[in-house]
């Protein structure tokens, strides 16, 4: 169970460390919000003139999400691969946070935050779904090499 929880905690930490959303002002009747799709655009934002780590971070999150989707489709949770993605994302995010908005410039910082806001919730949801899938497989005895199964 510890092997299963460590990657989940890393992914949840990744999702929780995004910038907080600005407060929403209620003005008039509310309109239904568009639903978040499971497949975000994979076209990288225009990061010309930005620190190349912003584009690298966006691409990393896109690839991370794509690998998680592949794992879900194949019904196989690859914990070491997921953990490697999470560690790389945290490492790169920490480097960008150390530079900060002043070092990156306002537009680059906004692109960086947009990537976090787009992918972190999707990644966290996908990791939770994969962890639940793995737990169901263990409970059904489909993972014979697992200590519980």
ABEGO torsion letter per residue (X at the ends): XAAAAAAAAAAAAAAAABBBBBBBBBBEBBBBBBBBBABBBABBBBABGBBAAAAAAAAAAAAAAAAAAAAAAAGBBBAAAAAAAAAAAAAAAAAAAAAEAAAAEAAAAAAAAAAAAAAAAAAAAAAAAAAAAAAAAAAAGABAABAAX
